Amino acid sequence: MIDTHAHLDFSQFDPDREKIIFEAKASGVKRIINIGVDLKSSRKSLELAKKYPFVYATVGVHPHDAKTLDDGVLKNLEILAQNEKVVAIGEIGLDFYRNLSPKKIQIEAFEKQIDLAKKLNLPIVVHMRMPKVKRHQEIRNAYDDALNILKKNDVQKIGGVLHCFSGNQKQANFGLSLGFYLSFNGTLTYPKSKAKDIAKNTPIDFILTETDCPYLSPAPFRGKRNKPSYVRFVVEKLSEIFSDSSFQEVEEITEKNAFNLFGLGNR
């Protein structure tokens, strides 16, 4: 199993970070990718990756903090990204749910970091979240805007993943047409989750597993802190969705997918 999206550097893990990391390894998690959300977090992610051989890092500025992405931050991200333990640029994208940075600035930061990924030949980890209220003029939302930006910027050359995918089938197909993977986490296990139908209609060779810990714990632990070892519940749900595939087969395929996208086999 591979947790392709964790935030182990966050304060929720300050009391027992090392215990949680080794618990994940003992439970069968072979790799963890810790995701940067700003410059400070990106540095911490790389520190974790250097300390633990089975942990890798991404570096990037989340759309919440897009307003912090100046030339100096971008240059520092570029320096960090040249470390062999950094496997992607991210998480980057658009978030129109909280709008903590203005939409225009979010788009500018997104495109600048796409350019950085292309310069370094690294894949990208994309965050997309819709507005709180779907007014008729906002139908295109963050998903459509982000996908159109990806297409415009010719990201097929580097590839990437649409993290915590919760869009509709049309948007899923758009992402897949760009050669992107779709990643699913604990929300897949929720009774009313629409993600199950999206996963079912996605080729298993384009699916990744993640936790997004400490958030979005799977159903048995919903409302509690999530952790990398809980990626098992995502694999279990996928094996139910793909009923002709066993847990082990889903585990092996999604592991291979992660290795292919992030080049883990060469690191």
N, C-alpha and C positions, 0 to 999 in steps of 0.2 A: 504494500500500500504506500501511496505517496500523498502527502498533504501539500498541495501546490500553492496554498495561500494561507499563511499564518501570520499572526502579529505577536510573536513571543516577546518582543521588546516592550510591549505596552505594560503599563503599571499594574494591570490586573495579575501579572505573573511575577511581580517583584518578590512576593513571599516564598515562592517555590519553583522558580523558573527551571533550574537544573533538574529537579525531580520530575517535572512535567516532560522535559525533553527526553530523559532516559526512560521514563514510563512509556513514551511513544515508541521508542526503539524496541523496548521489551515486548510491546504489544504487536509488533510486526510492521511498524511504519519504517520503511527503508530510507526515505528522504523527506525532508521538510524544507519548503521554500519560504523564507521569512520576507515579508513584503514591506518595502519602504513607503512612507506616506508623506514625508518631508525630508529636508536635509538631515536633521538630527536623527530621525528614525532610520534613514538610509544608512547612516554611519553605525548606528546600533545594530542594524541587521547584518551588516558586514562583519562587525565584531563577533556576533554570534556565529556566523558562518565560519570565521577563522578559528573559533574555539572548538566547534563540534564538526567533525569530518562529514557527517551525514546531513548537515544543515547548509543550505545555500541562501543567497540573498538576491533581492532586486533593489534597485534604487530609483527614486522618482518622487514627484510631488503630486499628491492627491488633489482632485479638483476643489476640495474644501479649502486648501491652502494655496490655490493657484496664484493668489495675489502676492505670495512671497517669492515667486519664481522670477528673480532678476538675473542678470548676466552672471553675477558672481555665484549664485546658487547653481545655475546651469553648468558652469565650468567645474564646480566642485562635484556635481553629479557625474560629469564626464570622467573626472579623475577616479572617483570611486568605482565607476562601471568598468574600468580597465583591469580590476582585480579578477583573477580566475574564478573566484567563488561567486561572482555576480553573474546571474544567468538571464536577466531581463531588465528592461526599463519599466517601472510601474510601482504603485498603481497609478495610472493616469486616466483621464477621461473627462466625463461631464456628470455633474450632480445637480439636478434642478429640483431636488426634494428639499434640501436645506438652503441652497443658494448662499453658502457662506462666502463665496467669491462671486463677483458679478459674472453673468453669462459670457460676455465678451472676453473677459480676462481668462475664464476657464477655457474657452476655445483657443485663445492664443497660447496658453500654457500647454494645452494638449498637443497642438501642432508643433511647438518648439521641441517637446520631448519626443514626438514621433521622429522629427528630424535628427535628434540625437541618437535615437535607436537605429535609424538607417545609417548614420555615420559610423556607428560602432558595430553594425550588423548583429544587433541583438533583437530578440522578439519583445513584444510589449504585453503588459498585463492591463486590461482595460476595465475601468469602472464606469458603469452607467446606471443612473437612477432617475426615475421620472418625477414630475412635479407632484406636490401634495394633492392638488385638485386638477382633474383633467378637464379644463375648459375647452371649448371647441377649437379655440385658436392655438391650443397647446397639444393638439392630437399628435403632432410629430414627435414631441417630447425628446428626452435626452437620448433615448435609444436611436431614433431615426437620425438625429443630428450627429451623434457620435459615429454611427455607421457610415453616413455620407462623408464625414471627415476622413474616416479610414480609407474609403474608396478614392476620394480625391487625392489623398497623399500616397497612393500606390503602395500600401503596406503589405501587399502580397509578397513582396521581396523579403520581408523579415518575419512575417507571421506573428501570431500571438494568441491570446486567450481572452474571451469575453467572460470575465470572472463573475461568479454568483449570478448566473444567467436567470433573469426573470421576465424577459420580454415575451412577445408573442411568436407564433410560428413563422410569420412572414419575416420578422426581424432575425429569428434564428437562421432561417434559410439565407438571408442576406449575409450574415456573418460567416456562415459555412461557405458561401460562394466566394468569399475573400480568402478562403483557406484557413480561417480561424477555428480554434477549438472552443467548445462550450464547457464551462466548468460548473459543477453542481456541488452543493454543500448540504448542511443539515436541513435546510428548508425543503429539500426533496422528500423528507420523511414526514412532513406535516400533512395531516388528513386532507386539507383543502388546497394543497399545493398544486398549482397549474404546471409546475416544472416537470412533473411526472410525464405529462403528455408530450412536452417538448423533448425530454430525454428519449422517450420511446420512439420519436420520429427523427432522432439524430443518429447517424452512423456511429456505432460504438468506437470506431477508430478515431473519432473526433471529440471524445468526451474525456474530461479530466476530473479528478476528485480533489476536494478542498474542504477546509473547515471554516475559514475566515475567523478563527478563534482570536479573541475570547468571545466573539459574537456568534449568533445563529446556531446554537446547540441543536443537535438532532432531537426528535420527539421525546425520547425517554428522559432527556435532561433539559428540556426547553425551559428557558428562564434562568438557567444556571450558567456558570462559566463554561465555555466551550474549550476544547483542547485537542491537539493533534491526534491523540489515540482514538478520538471519536470519529475519525474519518472512516472507520470500519462500518459505521451505520450507513454511510453514503454508499459504500461498496455493496453492502447487503441489499439496500433498496434498489440499486442498479441491477443486481442479480435477479431480483424479483421482476423488475421491468423487462429485462431481457431474459425471459424465463427459460430460453434454450441455452443459457450460459450459467455456469456455476459461479459461486463466489470466487473460487480460485481463477477461473478464466477471466472474469471481469477485473480482478486484481491484476492479473498479468497484462491484460490489454491496456488498462488505464496507466499502468506503470510504464509500458512501452511508449504510450502516447506522450507522457511527461518527459521521458528520456529523449524522444524525438524532437519535441518542441524546444526544450531547454538545454539540450546537449549534455545531459547529466552523465551519460556514459563516457564522455571524454573529459570529465572533470573529477 
